[in-house]
Amino acid sequence: MIEITKADFDDWKSSKVTKAFFQAAEERVEDCKDMLAGSAGVDTLQDRFLVGMIQAYREMQDFRVVEF
């Protein structure tokens, strides 16, 4: 495993590219929520997939340096 410092992580989090990546992830979450709002209950497997996608993006967005 590659060790990084909190400063390295903070630099990465403040990068313009990283911010754009996280903004795109948030847009995907909103897209999934919109799809669920419009079709929840029609296809249970699709509902589960969308909920899983939302959870995965949220977990990625909540990642903290203490988890290293």
N, CA, C and O of each residue as an XYZ file, in Angstrom:
272
protein
N       0.840     -1.174      0.000
C       0.000      0.000      0.000
C       0.890      1.244      0.000
O       1.924      1.283      0.667
N       0.481      2.227     -0.737
C       1.222      3.483     -0.800
C       0.740      4.395      0.319
O      -0.459      4.627      0.471
N       1.669      4.901      1.089
C       1.352      5.807      2.190
C       1.273      7.235      1.661
O       2.115      7.662      0.871
N       0.255      7.966      2.101
C       0.173      9.389      1.783
C      -0.075     10.141      3.081
O      -0.577      9.586      4.058
N       0.282     11.393      3.067
C       0.075     12.228      4.253
C      -1.283     12.924      4.158
O      -1.909     12.956      3.098
N      -1.715     13.470      5.268
C      -2.960     14.239      5.267
C      -2.813     15.435      4.323
O      -3.763     15.805      3.634
N      -1.634     16.029      4.295
C      -1.393     17.156      3.389
C      -1.548     16.730      1.933
O      -2.130     17.463      1.133
N      -1.032     15.547      1.580
C      -1.202     15.019      0.215
C      -2.681     14.869     -0.111
O      -3.138     15.261     -1.185
N      -3.422     14.295      0.833
C      -4.852     14.078      0.637
C      -5.577     15.416      0.486
O      -6.423     15.569     -0.395
N      -5.248     16.377      1.341
C      -5.881     17.696      1.269
C      -5.575     18.390     -0.051
O      -6.444     19.043     -0.629
N      -4.335     18.252     -0.531
C      -3.977     18.820     -1.837
C      -4.815     18.194     -2.950
O      -5.302     18.888     -3.842
N      -4.975     16.871     -2.883
C      -5.771     16.163     -3.889
C      -7.226     16.618     -3.831
O      -7.848     16.857     -4.866
N      -7.772     16.738     -2.604
C      -9.173     17.149     -2.455
C      -9.418     18.563     -2.978
O     -10.514     18.867     -3.449
N      -8.408     19.426     -2.898
C      -8.589     20.812     -3.338
C      -8.285     21.011     -4.824
O      -8.465     22.110     -5.349
N      -7.830     19.968     -5.498
C      -7.519     20.044     -6.927
C      -8.775     20.328     -7.751
O      -9.860     19.839     -7.437
N      -8.614     21.116     -8.797
C      -9.724     21.439     -9.699
C     -10.291     20.171    -10.344
O     -11.503     20.045    -10.516
N      -9.419     19.248    -10.692
C      -9.852     17.990    -11.318
C     -10.663     17.161    -10.325
O     -11.701     16.605    -10.683
N     -10.199     17.076     -9.088
C     -10.912     16.316     -8.059
C     -12.281     16.932     -7.800
O     -13.275     16.215     -7.686
N     -12.336     18.244     -7.708
C     -13.619     18.926     -7.478
C     -14.596     18.640     -8.621
O     -15.784     18.424     -8.383
N     -14.100     18.640     -9.852
C     -14.957     18.334    -11.000
C     -15.442     16.894    -10.935
O     -16.598     16.612    -11.251
N     -14.571     15.987    -10.530
C     -14.937     14.585    -10.388
C     -16.050     14.404     -9.360
O     -17.028     13.700     -9.610
N     -15.896     15.040     -8.209
C     -16.911     14.922     -7.163
C     -18.220     15.604     -7.562
O     -19.297     15.140     -7.185
N     -18.139     16.683     -8.308
C     -19.358     17.325     -8.810
C     -20.086     16.388     -9.777
O     -21.311     16.277     -9.731
N     -19.339     15.721    -10.643
C     -19.949     14.760    -11.565
C     -20.590     13.610    -10.797
O     -21.662     13.134    -11.171
N     -19.940     13.165     -9.727
C     -20.506     12.098     -8.896
C     -21.815     12.559     -8.266
O     -22.780     11.796     -8.217
N     -21.857     13.787     -7.790
C     -23.096     14.310     -7.192
C     -24.205     14.409     -8.235
O     -25.367     14.147     -7.926
N     -23.863     14.780     -9.453
C     -24.851     14.826    -10.530
C     -25.406     13.430    -10.811
O     -26.597     13.279    -11.083
N     -24.551     12.412    -10.746
C     -25.011     11.030    -10.940
C     -25.981     10.622     -9.833
O     -26.976      9.945    -10.091
N     -25.687     11.036     -8.602
C     -26.589     10.744     -7.482
C     -27.952     11.370     -7.749
O     -28.982     10.716     -7.585
N     -27.958     12.607     -8.149
C     -29.225     13.296     -8.430
C     -29.973     12.633     -9.584
O     -31.198     12.513     -9.543
N     -29.242     12.203    -10.612
C     -29.868     11.490    -11.732
C     -30.546     10.204    -11.244
O     -31.677      9.906    -11.629
N     -29.848      9.455    -10.400
C     -30.414      8.208     -9.864
C     -31.653      8.494     -9.017
O     -32.649      7.776     -9.103
N     -31.589      9.534     -8.210
C     -32.745      9.894     -7.374
C     -33.943     10.286     -8.241
O     -35.083      9.930     -7.942
N     -33.668     11.022     -9.315
C     -34.746     11.405    -10.236
C     -35.368     10.178    -10.900
O     -36.587     10.094    -11.046
N     -34.522      9.229    -11.300
C     -35.040      8.003    -11.921
C     -35.898      7.225    -10.923
O     -36.960      6.712    -11.275
N     -35.433      7.142     -9.689
C     -36.215      6.448     -8.665
C     -37.543      7.150     -8.413
O     -38.577      6.499     -8.266
N     -37.512      8.466     -8.364
C     -38.736      9.228     -8.108
C     -39.775      8.988     -9.202
O     -40.978      9.008     -8.942
N     -39.300      8.762    -10.423
C     -40.219      8.591    -11.541
C     -40.662      7.167    -11.800
O     -41.656      6.945    -12.491
N     -39.930      6.185    -11.249
C     -40.272      4.818    -11.617
C     -40.145      3.802    -10.481
O     -40.186      2.597    -10.732
N     -39.993      4.258     -9.255
C     -39.840      3.325     -8.130
C     -41.028      2.377     -8.069
O     -42.182      2.786     -8.201
N     -40.721      1.113     -7.867
C     -41.761      0.094     -7.753
C     -42.087     -0.624     -9.042
O     -42.702     -1.690     -9.010
N     -41.692     -0.071    -10.176
C     -41.973     -0.694    -11.467
C     -41.074     -1.911    -11.689
O     -41.525     -2.962    -12.145
N     -39.798     -1.746    -11.357
C     -38.807     -2.809    -11.551
C     -37.926     -2.857    -10.304
O     -37.042     -2.018    -10.129
N     -38.166     -3.827     -9.453
C     -37.461     -3.926     -8.179
C     -35.948     -4.040     -8.364
O     -35.186     -3.440     -7.607
N     -35.515     -4.800     -9.354
C     -34.077     -4.928     -9.590
C     -33.451     -3.599     -9.995
O     -32.357     -3.255     -9.547
N     -34.147     -2.862    -10.838
C     -33.660     -1.532    -11.239
C     -33.617     -0.600    -10.029
O     -32.668      0.167     -9.869
N     -34.639     -0.665     -9.181
C     -34.654      0.151     -7.958
C     -33.441     -0.159     -7.090
O     -32.770      0.752     -6.605
N     -33.164     -1.433     -6.897
C     -32.017     -1.848     -6.076
C     -30.700     -1.378     -6.691
O     -29.794     -0.938     -5.984
N     -30.609     -1.478     -8.005
C     -29.400     -1.033     -8.696
C     -29.176      0.456     -8.452
O     -28.068      0.872     -8.114
N     -30.216      1.252     -8.622
C     -30.099      2.700     -8.440
C     -29.749      3.054     -6.997
O     -28.917      3.931     -6.759
N     -30.368      2.389     -6.044
C     -30.055      2.623     -4.635
C     -28.590      2.263     -4.357
O     -27.897      2.977     -3.633
N     -28.133      1.167     -4.928
C     -26.735      0.774     -4.779
C     -25.782      1.801     -5.378
O     -24.733      2.094     -4.804
N     -26.152      2.347     -6.537
C     -25.329      3.383     -7.160
C     -25.243      4.612     -6.261
O     -24.164      5.168     -6.058
N     -26.375      5.026     -5.729
C     -26.390      6.182     -4.833
C     -25.491      5.921     -3.625
O     -24.692      6.776     -3.245
N     -25.622      4.756     -3.035
C     -24.809      4.409     -1.865
C     -23.320      4.400     -2.208
O     -22.505      4.885     -1.423
N     -22.962      3.862     -3.353
C     -21.555      3.807     -3.755
C     -20.981      5.212     -3.946
O     -19.875      5.500     -3.489
N     -21.730      6.084     -4.619
C     -21.258      7.455     -4.804
C     -21.149      8.178     -3.471
O     -20.191      8.918     -3.246
N     -22.115      7.975     -2.587
C     -22.074      8.621     -1.265
C     -20.867      8.144     -0.462
O     -20.190      8.942      0.186
N     -20.607      6.857     -0.509
C     -19.461      6.319      0.218
C     -18.161      6.923     -0.311
O     -17.265      7.260      0.463
N     -18.066      7.056     -1.626
C     -16.884      7.653     -2.223
C     -16.753      9.114     -1.787
O     -15.658      9.565     -1.452
N     -17.856      9.849     -1.790
C     -17.825     11.262     -1.413
C     -17.479     11.461      0.060
O     -16.907     12.488      0.426
N     -17.814     10.506      0.894
C     -17.571     10.624      2.340
C     -16.199     10.113      2.773
O     -15.889     10.124      3.964
N     -15.386      9.674      1.841
C     -14.079      9.104      2.158
C     -13.216     10.138      2.874
O     -13.133     11.288      2.442
N     -12.582      9.736      3.952
C     -11.736     10.625      4.750
C     -10.341     10.043      4.883
O     -10.152      8.832      4.759
N      -9.367     10.903      5.134
C      -7.976     10.483      5.236
C      -7.755      9.527      6.408
O      -6.828      8.720      6.346
N      -8.541      9.574      7.449
C      -8.365      8.673      8.589
C      -8.601      7.228      8.212
O      -8.237      6.330      8.970
N      -9.209      6.976      7.045
C      -9.486      5.627      6.604
C      -8.268      4.949      5.970
O      -8.323      3.767      5.630
N      -7.194      5.676      5.813
C      -6.007      5.103      5.171
C      -5.305      4.183      6.117
O      -4.280      3.600      5.765
